[in-house]
Amino acid sequence: MHPVDHPERDRPEGSALIRILVAEHLPLVRRGLVASLDSESDLEVVADVGSGEDIVPTALDVCPDAAVIDVDLPGVDGLNAAARLGEKVPRCRVMILAGQPNPGHVRRAFAAGVLGYMSIQVAPEQLADGIRRINAGRRVVDSDLAVAALEAADNPLTPRELDVLRIAAGGARSKEIADQLFLSVGTVRNHLSRILCKTGARSRVDAVRIATDAGWL
């Protein structure tokens, strides 16, 4: 965790600072986000972290009003980190930033209680305004992306099939998947066969790509 010290700043009398936690794994991008948000008179970055695992412990320590989270964090990804944050620090509003916004991920984010989902390429003033809006309890997402998310297909895979596919995504063979999930190899192969059928995929790799693009994984 990197706590941030601030000089005294001018802001309208009676206005409250919105305290922000930034989670971004690329140091240069993280520093840019911190500098950009701190330049706003009503926003204050109180801490920044580089991994999903650090988000909840840091939020419990600094009590932010809002968190700006990169969707592609290593280890615990941004969406899973946001879901954990919602459970442990429900008062903290979440803004997800994505390099390649994905309608399926938007659906997952909103299902996890996230209020904002924006491209990392938005202008600094748009991000700042988005944080103000989620802090007020309003949902923020690009209109075209919101429509695409509503039209995206529902996830046809069962929780167990998703477990199998997540492990397969790491390159594991059927025997390794079976060992990790305490299943027989035949059961794993049956799950994989159903996954290919439901997704219309030609292979495991293709199924992983389809499920990832749809935001199911």
GUZA-641298 format. One line per 3 residues: their letters; for each residue x, y, z of N, C-alpha, C, CB. Coordinates in Angstrom, 3 decimals. Glycine has a CB too. Layout:
% residues N
a) X/Y/Z/X/Y/Z/X/Y/Z/X/Y/Z; ...
END
This chain:
% residues 217
mhp) 0.840/-1.199/0.000/0.000/0.000/0.000/0.869/1.240/0.000/-0.947/0.011/1.214; 0.440/2.250/-0.753/1.148/3.520/-0.773/0.202/4.613/-0.285/1.688/3.841/-2.200; 0.274/5.005/0.987/-0.535/6.134/1.446/-0.058/7.404/0.769/-0.466/6.280/2.985
vdh) -0.973/8.340/0.579/-0.645/9.562/-0.145/-0.779/10.758/0.780/-1.550/9.731/-1.380; 0.281/11.556/0.857/0.246/12.787/1.644/-0.184/13.935/0.746/1.630/13.081/2.291; -0.957/14.852/1.300/-1.488/15.951/0.503/-1.205/17.289/1.172/-2.991/15.777/0.284
per) -0.832/18.292/0.380/-0.778/19.640/0.913/-2.192/20.167/1.088/0.045/20.564/-0.005; -2.319/21.236/1.836/-3.637/21.854/1.961/-4.109/22.305/0.590/-3.604/23.048/2.950; -5.376/22.091/0.295/-5.896/22.456/-1.013/-7.108/23.351/-0.854/-6.251/21.208/-1.829
drp) -7.340/24.170/-1.865/-8.505/25.040/-1.868/-9.699/24.273/-2.395/-8.253/26.304/-2.711; -10.837/24.395/-1.733/-12.069/23.778/-2.223/-13.228/24.614/-1.707/-12.196/22.273/-1.762; -14.384/24.475/-2.363/-15.534/25.261/-1.933/-15.868/25.015/-0.473/-16.737/24.947/-2.796
egs) -16.193/26.088/0.238/-16.502/25.973/1.665/-17.675/25.029/1.890/-16.813/27.353/2.261; -17.513/24.124/2.835/-18.585/23.195/3.168/-18.588/21.924/2.342/-19.886/23.872/3.011; -17.744/21.842/1.300/-17.731/20.645/0.471/-16.854/19.577/1.114/-17.232/20.972/-0.952
ali) -17.221/18.320/0.926/-16.477/17.213/1.510/-15.618/16.547/0.442/-17.436/16.189/2.155; -14.407/16.197/0.835/-13.536/15.479/-0.083/-14.049/14.053/-0.279/-12.082/15.467/0.440; -13.953/13.567/-1.499/-14.240/12.171/-1.801/-12.924/11.419/-1.709/-14.907/12.001/-3.219
ril) -12.822/10.512/-0.734/-11.584/9.781/-0.480/-11.528/8.554/-1.387/-11.478/9.367/1.016; -10.419/8.397/-2.107/-10.340/7.394/-3.173/-9.175/6.430/-2.963/-10.204/8.078/-4.528; -9.428/5.158/-3.221/-8.402/4.124/-3.295/-8.205/3.776/-4.762/-8.794/2.856/-2.455
vae) -6.971/3.802/-5.240/-6.649/3.454/-6.626/-5.950/2.096/-6.653/-5.754/4.551/-7.286; -6.435/1.182/-7.503/-5.822/-0.138/-7.661/-5.472/-0.348/-9.136/-6.779/-1.269/-7.147; -4.186/-0.303/-9.431/-3.692/-0.450/-10.806/-2.302/-1.075/-10.740/-3.656/0.939/-11.562
hlp) -2.068/-2.152/-11.531/-0.807/-2.884/-11.398/0.357/-2.260/-12.153/-0.994/-4.282/-11.869; 0.104/-1.383/-13.108/1.178/-0.732/-13.849/1.569/0.556/-13.127/0.748/-0.438/-15.318; 2.783/0.630/-12.588/3.174/1.791/-11.779/2.997/3.133/-12.486/4.603/1.646/-11.363
lvr) 3.351/3.200/-13.757/3.259/4.475/-14.469/1.807/4.908/-14.613/3.921/4.370/-15.851; 0.932/3.957/-14.962/-0.492/4.275/-15.092/-1.074/4.641/-13.727/-1.268/3.080/-15.707; -0.665/3.900/-12.685/-1.167/4.178/-11.336/-0.793/5.586/-10.896/-0.618/3.152/-10.336
rgl) 0.462/5.958/-11.129/0.890/7.312/-10.740/0.125/8.381/-11.517/2.403/7.484/-10.969; -0.148/8.094/-12.793/-0.919/9.048/-13.582/-2.330/9.217/-13.053/-0.965/8.612/-15.025; -2.951/8.106/-12.660/-4.298/8.179/-12.091/-4.300/8.969/-10.793/-4.857/6.775/-11.850
vas) -3.328/8.680/-9.940/-3.242/9.387/-8.655/-3.072/10.887/-8.883/-2.068/8.838/-7.807; -2.160/11.258/-9.777/-1.903/12.679/-10.038/-3.131/13.358/-10.627/-0.709/12.846/-10.986; -3.789/12.672/-11.558/-4.962/13.258/-12.205/-6.098/13.477/-11.217/-5.434/12.370/-13.345
lds) -6.391/12.474/-10.398/-7.490/12.593/-9.448/-7.172/13.598/-8.348/-7.806/11.236/-8.837; -5.911/13.616/-7.907/-5.524/14.551/-6.844/-5.544/16.005/-7.307/-4.141/14.204/-6.327; -5.565/16.216/-8.614/-5.601/17.597/-9.111/-6.988/18.218/-8.984/-5.152/17.641/-10.565
esd) -7.984/17.375/-8.692/-9.356/17.869/-8.516/-9.546/18.321/-7.069/-10.402/16.768/-8.892; -10.150/19.480/-6.886/-10.240/20.058/-5.542/-11.103/19.249/-4.590/-10.779/21.449/-5.626; -12.029/18.429/-5.115/-12.937/17.685/-4.238/-12.615/16.192/-4.177/-14.363/17.872/-4.704
lev) -11.490/15.786/-4.793/-11.090/14.380/-4.770/-9.748/14.234/-4.068/-11.015/13.807/-6.202; -9.586/13.151/-3.321/-8.335/12.907/-2.607/-8.003/11.419/-2.639/-8.428/13.413/-1.147; -6.881/11.067/-3.246/-6.425/9.683/-3.247/-5.741/9.413/-1.905/-5.452/9.400/-4.454
vad) -6.321/8.507/-1.135/-5.791/8.234/0.205/-4.838/7.040/0.221/-6.935/7.985/1.174; -4.863/6.219/-0.840/-3.937/5.087/-0.947/-3.987/4.537/-2.361/-4.283/3.975/0.086; -2.883/3.908/-2.777/-2.878/3.207/-4.067/-2.179/1.868/-3.896/-2.176/4.059/-5.173
vgs) -2.692/0.864/-4.593/-2.158/-0.498/-4.498/-1.956/-1.058/-5.900/-3.108/-1.416/-3.673; -1.137/-2.122/-5.994/-0.822/-2.695/-7.286/-1.364/-4.090/-7.498/0.629/-2.712/-7.469; -2.145/-4.626/-6.553/-2.676/-5.977/-6.713/-4.067/-6.083/-6.113/-1.744/-7.003/-6.065
ged) -4.830/-7.061/-6.633/-6.180/-7.268/-6.126/-6.214/-7.721/-4.688/-6.888/-8.262/-6.968; -5.190/-8.484/-4.286/-5.141/-8.993/-2.907/-5.043/-7.874/-1.875/-3.961/-9.935/-2.742; -4.489/-6.721/-2.280/-4.264/-5.630/-1.320/-5.463/-4.703/-1.168/-3.065/-4.821/-1.740
ivp) -6.477/-4.869/-2.014/-7.568/-3.893/-2.027/-8.361/-3.908/-0.725/-8.499/-4.163/-3.200; -8.864/-5.066/-0.314/-9.710/-5.112/0.884/-8.947/-4.724/2.148/-10.298/-6.503/1.051; -7.742/-5.290/2.403/-7.013/-4.871/3.612/-6.747/-3.371/3.646/-5.694/-5.617/3.709
tal) -6.412/-2.800/2.482/-6.134/-1.367/2.439/-7.400/-0.562/2.665/-5.499/-0.984/1.106; -8.496/-0.994/2.063/-9.766/-0.280/2.240/-10.220/-0.323/3.696/-10.852/-0.882/1.333; -10.013/-1.450/4.349/-10.374/-1.547/5.767/-9.533/-0.595/6.612/-10.200/-2.989/6.268
dvc) -8.313/-0.316/6.149/-7.401/0.559/6.891/-7.696/2.040/6.653/-5.964/0.256/6.504; -7.964/2.413/5.389/-8.092/3.848/5.068/-9.531/4.311/4.895/-7.330/4.156/3.811; -10.489/3.373/4.806/-11.920/3.704/4.718/-12.240/4.676/3.580/-12.389/4.300/6.032
pda) -11.993/4.288/2.325/-12.272/5.199/1.205/-13.771/5.298/0.906/-11.526/4.733/-0.049; -14.144/6.398/0.270/-15.517/6.551/-0.211/-15.704/5.841/-1.546/-15.878/8.038/-0.348; -14.636/5.787/-2.337/-14.707/5.197/-3.673/-13.394/4.493/-3.989/-15.016/6.278/-4.741
avi) -13.480/3.492/-4.857/-12.285/2.789/-5.317/-12.284/2.756/-6.834/-12.220/1.351/-4.734; -11.139/3.067/-7.419/-10.954/2.972/-8.871/-10.089/1.740/-9.107/-10.288/4.292/-9.483; -10.650/0.726/-9.773/-10.000/-0.586/-9.864/-9.815/-0.997/-11.320/-10.822/-1.649/-9.115
dvd) -8.590/-1.351/-11.676/-8.290/-1.886/-13.005/-8.876/-3.291/-13.108/-6.746/-1.902/-13.276; -9.613/-3.575/-14.181/-10.245/-4.877/-14.337/-9.216/-5.991/-14.518/-11.197/-4.853/-15.519; -8.029/-5.664/-15.036/-7.030/-6.676/-15.382/-5.926/-6.830/-14.342/-6.415/-6.339/-16.702
lpg) -6.242/-6.651/-13.080/-5.243/-6.847/-12.033/-4.761/-8.301/-12.035/-5.823/-6.468/-10.646; -3.470/-8.527/-11.791/-2.972/-9.899/-11.705/-3.445/-10.572/-10.421/-1.441/-9.917/-11.776; -3.468/-11.906/-10.433/-3.925/-12.630/-9.240/-5.431/-12.513/-9.121/-3.239/-12.090/-7.959
vdg) -5.895/-11.834/-8.097/-7.327/-11.552/-7.960/-7.668/-10.422/-8.921/-7.706/-11.174/-6.475; -8.465/-10.724/-9.956/-8.748/-9.692/-10.958/-9.676/-8.620/-10.398/-9.370/-10.320/-12.211; -9.848/-7.561/-11.180/-10.599/-6.412/-10.699/-12.038/-6.717/-10.330/-10.580/-5.352/-11.720
lna) -12.704/-7.582/-11.096/-14.102/-7.884/-10.824/-14.260/-8.696/-9.540/-14.714/-8.637/-11.999; -13.391/-9.691/-9.352/-13.452/-10.463/-8.113/-13.058/-9.609/-6.908/-12.542/-11.692/-8.207; -12.064/-8.735/-7.109/-11.655/-7.831/-6.027/-12.790/-6.888/-5.663/-10.406/-7.024/-6.434
aar) -13.517/-6.404/-6.678/-14.642/-5.500/-6.430/-15.747/-6.209/-5.650/-15.197/-4.954/-7.759; -15.986/-7.486/-5.985/-17.009/-8.249/-5.265/-16.619/-8.426/-3.794/-17.220/-9.627/-5.932; -15.350/-8.722/-3.545/-14.877/-8.862/-2.166/-14.994/-7.537/-1.415/-13.418/-9.357/-2.144
lge) -14.653/-6.461/-2.109/-14.729/-5.139/-1.487/-16.166/-4.809/-1.110/-14.165/-4.061/-2.430; -17.103/-5.169/-1.990/-18.510/-4.919/-1.698/-18.993/-5.662/-0.460/-19.356/-5.307/-2.882; -18.422/-6.848/-0.215/-18.801/-7.628/0.964/-18.195/-7.055/2.245/-18.368/-9.081/0.793
kvp) -16.934/-6.640/2.162/-16.203/-6.219/3.361/-16.343/-4.731/3.668/-14.748/-6.556/3.208; -16.440/-3.910/2.622/-16.544/-2.458/2.823/-17.688/-1.938/1.944/-15.178/-1.725/2.477; -18.929/-2.269/2.281/-20.066/-1.958/1.399/-20.292/-0.472/1.150/-21.309/-2.536/1.977
rcr) -19.779/0.393/2.026/-19.979/1.834/1.814/-19.086/2.386/0.712/-19.718/2.592/3.103; -18.076/1.630/0.293/-17.139/2.094/-0.726/-17.717/1.833/-2.116/-15.764/1.398/-0.568; -17.930/2.888/-2.891/-18.430/2.753/-4.261/-17.271/2.383/-5.185/-19.117/4.071/-4.738
vmi) -17.559/1.597/-6.225/-16.498/1.091/-7.089/-16.656/1.561/-8.525/-16.470/-0.419/-7.048; -15.532/2.020/-9.087/-15.419/2.342/-10.510/-14.412/1.374/-11.120/-14.982/3.843/-10.736; -14.840/0.581/-12.096/-13.943/-0.320/-12.817/-13.401/0.392/-14.051/-14.675/-1.635/-13.216
lag) -12.089/0.270/-14.280/-11.474/0.792/-15.500/-10.999/-0.389/-16.345/-10.285/1.763/-15.169; -11.269/-0.346/-17.643/-10.906/-1.452/-18.519/-10.178/-0.945/-19.753/-12.147/-2.244/-18.926; -9.107/-1.660/-20.129/-8.395/-1.319/-21.358/-9.220/-1.650/-22.582/-7.066/-2.046/-21.421
qpn) -9.948/-2.767/-22.515/-10.835/-3.190/-23.596/-12.199/-3.517/-22.993/-10.248/-4.424/-24.371; -13.066/-2.515/-22.862/-14.373/-2.731/-22.234/-15.111/-3.888/-22.882/-15.221/-1.464/-22.315; -15.743/-4.699/-22.033/-16.354/-5.950/-22.459/-17.776/-6.025/-21.910/-15.514/-7.169/-21.988
pgh) -18.805/-6.196/-22.784/-20.192/-6.227/-22.295/-20.428/-7.287/-21.226/-21.136/-6.467/-23.449; -19.798/-8.466/-21.388/-19.968/-9.506/-20.382/-19.405/-9.100/-19.042/-19.320/-10.779/-20.836; -18.262/-8.405/-19.062/-17.666/-7.931/-17.822/-18.545/-6.872/-17.158/-16.268/-7.369/-18.087
vrr) -19.218/-6.058/-17.973/-20.131/-5.060/-17.404/-21.252/-5.749/-16.635/-20.719/-4.158/-18.515; -21.798/-6.805/-17.215/-22.856/-7.555/-16.533/-22.343/-8.137/-15.225/-23.393/-8.676/-17.436; -21.133/-8.721/-15.247/-20.545/-9.272/-14.025/-20.306/-8.178/-12.989/-19.227/-9.992/-14.342
afa) -19.826/-7.033/-13.467/-19.526/-5.934/-12.547/-20.794/-5.454/-11.847/-18.861/-4.767/-13.299; -21.856/-5.240/-12.605/-23.093/-4.752/-12.007/-23.712/-5.802/-11.083/-24.090/-4.359/-13.101; -23.553/-7.078/-11.434/-24.057/-8.139/-10.564/-23.317/-8.145/-9.226/-23.920/-9.507/-11.252
agv) -22.054/-7.680/-9.241/-21.249/-7.621/-8.016/-21.467/-6.326/-7.238/-19.776/-7.767/-8.355; -22.356/-5.469/-7.716/-22.643/-4.228/-7.003/-21.805/-3.042/-7.421/-22.465/-4.443/-5.567; -21.008/-3.201/-8.483/-20.207/-2.081/-8.990/-21.137/-1.030/-9.588/-19.169/-2.566/-10.053
lgy) -20.828/0.234/-9.367/-21.668/1.306/-9.910/-21.103/1.929/-11.182/-21.854/2.379/-8.873; -19.780/1.856/-11.384/-19.188/2.506/-12.541/-18.294/1.585/-13.345/-18.411/3.698/-12.109; -18.319/1.714/-14.673/-17.469/0.921/-15.554/-17.102/1.819/-16.732/-18.190/-0.411/-16.033
msi) -15.815/2.158/-16.836/-15.371/3.083/-17.871/-14.099/2.581/-18.532/-15.146/4.476/-17.285; -13.837/3.077/-19.734/-12.593/2.773/-20.432/-11.447/3.539/-19.789/-12.703/3.120/-21.934; -10.261/2.918/-19.749/-9.076/3.582/-19.223/-8.688/4.772/-20.093/-7.911/2.595/-19.125
qva) -9.261/4.835/-21.308/-8.924/5.894/-22.249/-9.802/7.135/-22.116/-9.020/5.369/-23.642; -10.703/7.158/-21.137/-11.553/8.342/-20.978/-10.707/9.544/-20.556/-12.674/8.078/-19.936; -11.205/10.721/-20.836/-10.515/11.939/-20.428/-10.521/12.048/-18.906/-11.173/13.185/-21.069
peq) -9.485/12.640/-18.316/-9.412/12.762/-16.850/-10.650/13.404/-16.234/-8.198/13.568/-16.465; -11.189/14.428/-16.896/-12.367/15.089/-16.337/-13.593/14.171/-16.356/-12.665/16.374/-17.112; -13.662/13.249/-17.337/-14.771/12.296/-17.374/-14.667/11.298/-16.224/-14.796/11.553/-18.719
lad) -13.456/10.846/-15.950/-13.268/9.928/-14.830/-13.621/10.614/-13.515/-11.821/9.411/-14.792; -13.150/11.839/-13.342/-13.449/12.579/-12.112/-14.952/12.753/-11.939/-12.756/13.953/-12.125; -15.642/13.107/-13.028/-17.097/13.281/-12.949/-17.779/11.950/-12.660/-17.645/13.886/-14.258
gir) -17.259/10.862/-13.250/-17.825/9.552/-12.986/-17.710/9.168/-11.520/-17.149/8.514/-13.843; -16.576/9.493/-10.900/-16.394/9.190/-9.481/-17.375/9.998/-8.633/-14.942/9.483/-9.046; -17.587/11.240/-8.992/-18.568/12.059/-8.253/-19.959/11.442/-8.360/-18.587/13.518/-8.792
rin) -20.284/10.940/-9.523/-21.617/10.366/-9.742/-21.797/9.049/-8.977/-21.853/10.136/-11.243; -20.789/8.164/-8.994/-20.960/6.922/-8.232/-20.962/7.206/-6.739/-19.849/5.915/-8.576; -20.225/8.224/-6.320/-20.221/8.593/-4.901/-21.604/9.063/-4.459/-19.178/9.693/-4.632
agr) -22.367/9.595/-5.424/-23.735/10.027/-5.132/-24.734/8.880/-5.301/-24.126/11.198/-6.039; -24.210/7.667/-5.612/-25.081/6.508/-5.720/-25.650/6.263/-7.102/-26.186/6.648/-4.774; -25.121/6.977/-8.115/-25.625/6.806/-9.471/-24.740/5.846/-10.264/-25.710/8.160/-10.182
rvv) -25.316/5.145/-11.221/-24.575/4.207/-12.057/-23.961/4.947/-13.235/-25.491/3.064/-12.550; -22.728/4.580/-13.565/-22.004/5.251/-14.646/-21.431/4.206/-15.590/-20.876/6.160/-14.084; -21.842/4.259/-16.856/-21.292/3.368/-17.876/-21.572/3.999/-19.236/-21.909/1.917/-17.778
dsd) -20.661/3.806/-20.186/-20.854/4.303/-21.535/-22.154/3.733/-22.105/-19.647/3.936/-22.433; -22.965/4.577/-22.754/-24.292/4.151/-23.202/-24.238/2.990/-24.187/-25.017/5.311/-23.835; -23.297/3.014/-25.138/-23.191/1.919/-26.108/-22.810/0.612/-25.406/-22.150/2.262/-27.201
lav) -21.926/0.706/-24.441/-21.496/-0.477/-23.707/-22.640/-1.019/-22.856/-20.279/-0.154/-22.825; -23.446/-0.126/-22.295/-24.588/-0.553/-21.480/-25.601/-1.321/-22.319/-25.263/0.659/-20.822; -25.873/-0.841/-23.531/-26.806/-1.531/-24.424/-26.259/-2.902/-24.796/-27.067/-0.694/-25.695
aal) -24.958/-2.949/-25.124/-24.330/-4.223/-25.483/-24.391/-5.209/-24.324/-22.875/-4.002/-25.908; -24.216/-4.706/-23.101/-24.269/-5.573/-21.922/-25.663/-6.164/-21.733/-23.855/-4.795/-20.669; -26.696/-5.355/-21.981/-28.066/-5.840/-21.854/-28.386/-6.897/-22.904/-29.046/-4.683/-21.966
eaa) -27.749/-6.759/-24.079/-28.020/-7.696/-25.174/-27.135/-8.935/-25.118/-27.830/-7.003/-26.505; -26.098/-8.916/-24.281/-25.166/-10.043/-24.216/-25.888/-11.307/-23.724/-23.971/-9.706/-23.283; -25.458/-12.433/-24.265/-26.101/-13.701/-23.910/-25.865/-14.041/-22.448/-25.585/-14.834/-24.801
dnp) -26.871/-14.664/-21.822/-26.701/-15.141/-20.450/-25.704/-16.292/-20.426/-28.056/-15.583/-19.847; -25.047/-16.457/-19.310/-24.053/-17.512/-19.150/-24.748/-18.881/-19.112/-23.218/-17.284/-17.858; -24.454/-19.764/-20.072/-25.118/-21.079/-20.090/-24.393/-22.128/-19.249/-25.233/-21.577/-21.516
ltp) -23.217/-21.776/-18.708/-22.399/-22.761/-18.007/-22.767/-22.845/-16.530/-20.921/-22.420/-18.157; -22.751/-24.057/-15.993/-23.019/-24.260/-14.573/-21.787/-23.851/-13.760/-23.401/-25.742/-14.288; -21.946/-23.627/-12.458/-20.786/-23.293/-11.624/-19.665/-24.325/-11.721/-21.215/-23.155/-10.182
rel) -20.015/-25.615/-11.767/-18.975/-26.650/-11.874/-18.285/-26.592/-13.229/-19.579/-28.048/-11.654; -19.040/-26.338/-14.282/-18.424/-26.211/-15.612/-17.481/-25.016/-15.663/-19.507/-26.073/-16.700; -17.848/-23.951/-14.974/-16.962/-22.787/-14.905/-15.690/-23.118/-14.141/-17.679/-21.603/-14.245
dvl) -15.819/-23.896/-13.068/-14.627/-24.329/-12.320/-13.678/-25.102/-13.228/-15.028/-25.201/-11.108; -14.234/-26.033/-13.988/-13.438/-26.849/-14.904/-12.754/-25.958/-15.948/-14.328/-27.912/-15.599; -13.513/-25.024/-16.507/-12.959/-24.183/-17.572/-11.888/-23.230/-17.041/-14.075/-23.385/-18.247
ria) -12.062/-22.721/-15.821/-11.048/-21.835/-15.240/-9.710/-22.563/-15.092/-11.519/-21.305/-13.869; -9.773/-23.797/-14.634/-8.530/-24.559/-14.467/-7.952/-24.923/-15.832/-8.778/-25.839/-13.627; -8.827/-25.277/-16.767/-8.370/-25.598/-18.123/-7.718/-24.390/-18.781/-9.541/-26.094/-18.982
agg) -8.178/-23.199/-18.422/-7.615/-21.977/-19.005/-6.139/-21.818/-18.666/-8.387/-20.756/-18.520; -5.699/-22.430/-17.573/-4.294/-22.366/-17.192/-3.445/-23.435/-17.852/-4.167/-22.480/-15.712; -4.049/-24.205/-18.761/-3.297/-25.225/-19.482/-3.340/-26.602/-18.850/-1.892/-24.800/-19.605
ars) -4.143/-26.779/-17.811/-4.205/-28.074/-17.129/-4.879/-29.128/-18.001/-4.955/-27.940/-15.799; -4.399/-30.351/-17.898/-5.010/-31.474/-18.596/-6.149/-32.039/-17.751/-3.958/-32.569/-18.905; -6.903/-32.955/-18.358/-8.084/-33.500/-17.681/-7.732/-34.120/-16.330/-8.761/-34.544/-18.565
kei) -6.614/-34.858/-16.262/-6.211/-35.496/-15.002/-5.915/-34.451/-13.929/-4.977/-36.388/-15.223; -5.233/-33.359/-14.317/-4.912/-32.299/-13.355/-6.179/-31.600/-12.876/-3.947/-31.275/-13.980; -7.113/-31.373/-13.802/-8.387/-30.757/-13.426/-9.127/-31.666/-12.446/-9.261/-30.479/-14.682
adq) -9.148/-32.950/-12.750/-9.831/-33.917/-11.887/-9.229/-33.930/-10.486/-9.761/-35.320/-12.498; -7.910/-33.897/-10.409/-7.248/-33.908/-9.103/-7.593/-32.663/-8.298/-5.733/-34.015/-9.276; -7.614/-31.504/-8.952/-7.886/-30.249/-8.235/-9.329/-30.165/-7.751/-7.579/-29.055/-9.133
lfl) -10.261/-30.736/-8.528/-11.682/-30.623/-8.180/-12.226/-31.899/-7.520/-12.496/-30.306/-9.431; -11.337/-32.884/-7.284/-11.731/-34.142/-6.649/-12.837/-34.837/-7.445/-12.197/-33.888/-5.207; -12.631/-34.877/-8.764/-13.563/-35.535/-9.669/-12.839/-36.652/-10.404/-14.177/-34.524/-10.669
svg) -13.594/-37.515/-11.057/-12.967/-38.523/-11.909/-12.606/-37.880/-13.249/-13.913/-39.752/-12.117; -11.656/-38.490/-13.948/-11.257/-37.975/-15.261/-12.430/-38.031/-16.227/-10.065/-38.774/-15.823; -13.221/-39.101/-16.139/-14.388/-39.221/-17.012/-15.390/-38.106/-16.794/-15.062/-40.550/-16.798
tvr) -15.600/-37.729/-15.518/-16.531/-36.626/-15.217/-16.014/-35.313/-15.788/-16.742/-36.491/-13.694; -14.708/-35.077/-15.651/-14.123/-33.855/-16.208/-14.302/-33.817/-17.716/-12.633/-33.752/-15.850; -14.059/-34.950/-18.379/-14.219/-34.991/-19.842/-15.664/-34.743/-20.248/-13.749/-36.342/-20.397
nhl) -16.600/-35.253/-19.449/-18.015/-34.983/-19.728/-18.325/-33.495/-19.583/-18.915/-35.804/-18.787; -17.775/-32.865/-18.534/-17.969/-31.419/-18.350/-17.399/-30.655/-19.535/-17.308/-30.938/-17.038; -16.193/-31.024/-19.960/-15.558/-30.332/-21.082/-16.363/-30.508/-22.359/-14.132/-30.842/-21.288
sri) -16.912/-31.677/-22.558/-17.738/-31.921/-23.741/-18.980/-31.038/-23.734/-18.145/-33.397/-23.815; -19.618/-30.915/-22.567/-20.804/-30.054/-22.462/-20.439/-28.587/-22.648/-21.491/-30.252/-21.105; -19.272/-28.204/-22.137/-18.807/-26.812/-22.300/-18.641/-26.488/-23.778/-17.464/-26.581/-21.545
lck) -18.014/-27.380/-24.535/-17.817/-27.157/-25.969/-19.166/-27.056/-26.679/-16.968/-28.294/-26.588; -20.095/-27.911/-26.277/-21.421/-27.895/-26.896/-22.167/-26.599/-26.599/-22.242/-29.085/-26.414; -22.151/-26.173/-25.344/-22.899/-24.976/-24.943/-22.319/-23.695/-25.533/-22.927/-24.868/-23.434
tga) -20.991/-23.643/-25.661/-20.350/-22.423/-26.160/-20.182/-22.430/-27.674/-19.000/-22.244/-25.503; -20.359/-23.590/-28.299/-20.129/-23.685/-29.734/-18.659/-23.636/-30.091/-20.854/-22.583/-30.443; -17.805/-23.952/-29.121/-16.360/-23.857/-29.326/-15.835/-25.097/-30.055/-15.635/-23.683/-27.977
rsr) -14.692/-24.922/-30.732/-14.055/-26.021/-31.448/-13.032/-26.741/-30.580/-13.390/-25.507/-32.713; -12.584/-26.102/-29.509/-11.553/-26.672/-28.650/-11.639/-26.028/-27.276/-10.142/-26.476/-29.263; -10.837/-26.544/-26.329/-10.786/-25.936/-24.997/-10.321/-24.490/-25.077/-9.858/-26.736/-24.075
vda) -9.289/-24.260/-25.872/-8.754/-22.898/-26.001/-9.828/-21.961/-26.535/-7.517/-22.879/-26.930; -10.577/-22.436/-27.529/-11.652/-21.631/-28.109/-12.743/-21.380/-27.066/-12.247/-22.331/-29.357; -13.060/-22.390/-26.255/-14.077/-22.226/-25.212/-13.642/-21.194/-24.180/-14.361/-23.566/-24.526
vri) -12.365/-21.217/-23.805/-11.837/-20.228/-22.858/-11.959/-18.826/-23.443/-10.360/-20.537/-22.506; -11.624/-18.681/-24.723/-11.699/-17.367/-25.370/-13.149/-16.869/-25.397/-11.124/-17.435/-26.810; -14.067/-17.742/-25.782/-15.469/-17.351/-25.865/-16.003/-16.954/-24.487/-16.308/-18.495/-26.456
atd) -15.708/-17.771/-23.496/-16.203/-17.475/-22.149/-15.584/-16.206/-21.575/-15.922/-18.644/-21.222; -14.318/-15.975/-21.863/-13.647/-14.760/-21.384/-14.230/-13.523/-22.055/-12.131/-14.839/-21.646; -14.395/-13.590/-23.373/-14.961/-12.447/-24.108/-16.374/-12.119/-23.645/-14.968/-12.734/-25.609
agw) -17.108/-13.154/-23.238/-18.490/-12.942/-22.783/-18.561/-12.492/-21.325/-19.297/-14.219/-22.959; -17.402/-12.528/-20.636/-17.389/-12.116/-19.235/-17.845/-13.205/-18.274/-18.255/-10.913/-19.061; -17.859/-14.448/-18.726/-18.285/-15.547/-17.846/-17.160/-16.015/-16.947/-18.800/-16.719/-18.668
l) -15.910/-15.835/-17.363/-14.774/-16.241/-16.563/-14.175/-15.035/-15.853/-13.722/-16.932/-17.433
END
